[in-house]
Amino acid sequence: MEKHMKIIQEMLEVWKDTAYVAENMLPFIPVQLFDGMVERMVKEGVHVDQAATQQARALAPNVIVVIEVDGDLEYLKMDSLGNIEQIGYDLPNCDTVLVAADKIDFIYGDGPNRITKEDLKTLRHVVREDKWLYDYEDIYCLLEEKETARKARYDELRTVNIDLPDEFLLLCEQYNLTPAVALRSFIGDVCGIVNYATDPRQDGYNSGGSDEREMARGYFNRSWWRPEVEEKHGISYF
């Protein structure tokens, strides 16, 4: 392994072992680690072009350093999950797609994996014309991490064990239903699942019809109403 890559890998592993990561926070790599890598490369004789490094890092937040290799300049970049690339020197864009904070909020500021201002504080950025710009690779990494965490959370919540009261068992008995069928039917309707009796879902969650979906959602919103939900979706049953 070449000396500069060995330095990056060693310092990255040390940082991963010692970095404090708060609960529910993603361990994105700080720019200070890049500074330390460059300093060590210089001390150990790697041919670092300081001027080109400063210029490239002002243009792209994921650039670690620009080095001289066999008479040519090459830059090394690392995304926020530690993936490293060594690429031929290419200004002015450094092979980087930048996206502004306001665009991120517009595109990814909604939905279950929405990116918040707090999330953006963990990412490296460059500033142009008073706008904070981020490497799209970091935004993609952030979305992937959020989706992975969301799936893990769903897996933990998916199976529920509850003790049903006699009143509910009696109600199901009166309608000649098993509790599982009754609950799956309600869940299918309240979630807005749309299918037909001729096309049942393998998981057993099916729709009772449009009226059933509307009434189930009406009950849910009436019971668990929150103002931010009404503002976002325009749903109110008061």
PyMOL commands that set and color helices and strands:
alter all, ss='L'
color gray80, all
select helices_A, chain A and resi 3-18+31-43+50-59+101-108+117-121+136-157+166-174+179-190+210-224+227-233
alter helices_A, ss='H'
color red, helices_A
select strands_A, chain A and resi 63-69+72-78+84-88+98-100+126-128+131-135
alter strands_A, ss='S'
color yellow, strands_A
deselect
rebuild
show_as cartoon
